[in-house]
Amino acid sequence: MVSLAALWLPILLASVVVFAAGFLLNMVLPYHRTDFQSLDTEDDFRSSVGKMALEQGQYLFPHDRGVNKGEYASKVASGPTGILVIMKSSTNMTRQLILHLLYVIIISIVAGYIGSAALPIGTQYLKVFQVVGTAALLGYSGSLALQSIWYGFSWSFTAKSAVDGLIYALLTAGVFGWLWP
């Protein structure tokens, strides 16, 4: 059995490689630039929402709180419906980048843990690649479809994000397979 502590190097290296790949996929390559549409009346929308002074959070509209079922059903039927996410205004992405790196490290730790529980020392590269890669794929892409099913995200956004997750999983699997004790 391989201890998780023995996997510190592949965990850290896989995390760094995936973090760098995420930068390339999201900031350099153009295929994510169409993930979100722009509003034709963006300035008016921003002005209207800004006047509401909403705190950071997730807002559902219409909301069923405080209305009877018939009134809620009528609001849903007449539209529009949606989810509005309000974020703090900031040009500094340091917090998001740190949290993203922590997320990647956690997935690498969990994938390594699953590998350590399933594979002995000296396991061949392809078997490590298979087990750790599958675990990483579940971590990166396992619940992405829920965004489209429940929250209305486009299926193309979900598919592109799942492809990103597959790339991250393959990179993670490659690093672990290469450095497996």
Helices and strands as residue ranges (DSSP letters): G 4-7, H 8-23, I 24-28, G 30-32, H 42-52, E 57-61, H 69-78, E 82-86, H 94-118, H 125-141, H 145-151, H 155-179
